[in-house]
Amino acid sequence: YAACGYLASLTMEVMGELFIGARQTMNWLATCARLISSQGQPVTWISPIGIPAVQPYRQKQPYTILTLLQTVVLVNNNDNLPIHKSRQASAFPPNYIHSLDSSHMLLTALEMEKRGLTFSAVHDSFWTHACDIDEMNDVLRSCFIDLYNKPLLEDLKKTWELQYPSLVFPELPEKGSLNLNEVKDASYFFQ
């Protein structure tokens, strides 16, 4: 167990050095989640396709029931329980990214349907008939570019500033220099 923890921390350290912008964005998301959870509120946001998301992490109340035959532990997951502040903060960056990934998937599915093409997907694995692969690859890339050309973090921050006017959120992380249009020619964008 200790060796796994060591390897995980080492991996995260190296990833932080290689992907500085991504690490800064993850830190910004976690910092904002800590601010929100410090108010006793769960972290909420609206995905780019308009779906509201609420993190469900609360402090659970286990109850132990002793019977003659067994011991049963029941857990109260009531929405009135206090939020689990550390889980709110640690889970938000990946949950937010998952909401972006799922938005991309749904936007791709809708565009494929508009074009009359078969489409199926699980997480980040997208499928169509072999004869339509090239067109699906074009749709994947164009939907990705359209999605990430939006001011996603700016919009997220503005929403939170309206929701929590007493909180002062940190400045957004600096944007990198990636030209999203390069995705159109990326051989291994999705395969």
N, C-alpha and C positions, 0 to 999 in steps of 0.2 A: 504494500500500500504506500509506504513512504517513497519507494522508487518511482511509482506512478505519479505521485504528487510532484516529485522533483522533475521528472520528464515533462509533465504538463507545464510547470512554471518555466522551464527552459524553452519549451516550444513557444509559449506565449511571448517570452522575451525576444526570441529570434523573429517571430512574426511581427512584433512591434517595431523592430529595427528595419525589417524589409518593407512593411506596409504602414508607413508612418501616418499617412492620411486616414487610413481605415482605423488605426488604433486611436487617433485623435477623435474621430467621429464616435467610436464606441465609448470612449471616455466621456465625451460631451453628453451622449444619450444617458449614460449611467449617472452622471452628475445631476442632470435634470430630473431623472427618476428619483434620486435621493431627495432632492428639494421637494418634489411633489409628495413623496411618501412621508416626509417630515411633517407634513400638514395632516397626516392621518388619512390621506386619500390614496386610492389605487391609481396607478398610472393608466390614463386613457388617451386614445388618439383616434383619428379618423383615417382610414387607409386611403390611398390615392383613388380608389374606385368608390369611395364613400361609405365603406363599412365601418361602423364604430367598433372599437376594440377596448376591452377593459381587462386588465390583468387580474386574475382571481386570487392572487396569493394573500392568504390571511393566516393569522396564527390559529392553529387548530387546537381544539379542546378534546383530548382523548378522555373517554370514560371507561373504566374497567368494571366489568360485571362478573362477579364470581358466582358460579353455580356449583352444584354437586358434581357435575360431570366435566365442566371445563371453565376456562377463563376466556371471556370475550372482551375485546377492546373495540369500542365504537368511537368514531371521530365525528365531532360536530364541525361541519363545514359551512355554518351559517354566514350569510353576508354581513351580519351585524358584528361579527368578531373583528378585533383590531387587525389592521393590515400587517403583513410580514414585511417590514421595511427593507431588510437586506435582500430578500427574494425579489421584491419589486424592482430594486436597483440592478441586481445582477441579471435578472431575466429580461429586462426591457430591451437592451440592444439586440439580442438575437430575435426576440419576438417582433420588434419593429422591422428588422430585415426580412423576417418571414412574411410579414404583411406586404412588404414591397415585392417579394418574390411571387406571392400568390396573386397580387394585383397584375404583375406582368403576365402570369399564366392566364388569368381570366381575360385580360385585354387581347392576348394572342388568340384565345379560343373564340372570342367574339369576332375578331377580324377573319379568322378562318371560316367561321360560319357565314359571314357576309360574302365571302368568296365561294361559298358552296363546297368547301373542302372538309374532309373528315379530319377530326382532331381528337386526340386523347392525351391525357397527361397524368403523371403522378409526381408531385413535388417539382423537381426540375428536370424531369425526363418527359420529353414531348414526342408524340408519335403521329404519323399520318401514313397514308399509302406511299409506297416507294416512288410512284410516279409524281407525287406532290411534294417530295422532300425539298427540292430547291425553292419552291414557292413558300413552303412553311419556314425555311431558313430566312427568307426575305422578310416574312411577317414577324418572326421572332425578333429580328434585328430592328426593324422599324418600330415595333411596339416598345422595345427596350429603350431606344433613343428617345421616342416621344415621352415615355414615362420619366426617364432620368434627366430630361431637359427641363422638367418642372422644378420649381424651387421647393423641393420636398421638406428639407430641414427648416427653411425660412417659414414655410406655412405651419409646420409643427410648432415652432417657437411662438409664432403669432397666436395660434390657438391656445397654447398654454398661458401666454401672457394675458389673454382675455379671461381665461378660466381662473387664473390665480394672480390677480393684480397686485397682491402684496408681496409676491416672490420676485426676486431679481435673478433671471436666468443668465447664465454665462453667454459670452459672445459665441457665435457659430464658429466651428473649426474652419480653418482656411481651405478654400477649394484648391484642388490639384489642377494639373494642366492637361488632363486627359481630354482629347477631342472625341466626343461620343460618336461622331460620324465614322471614326476608324473601326467601330464595331461592324460596320457593313462589310468590311473586307477581312475580318478576323476569321481565320480558318477554323479555329477551335472554340469559337464563341459558344455554340451548342452543337453537339453531335449526337 
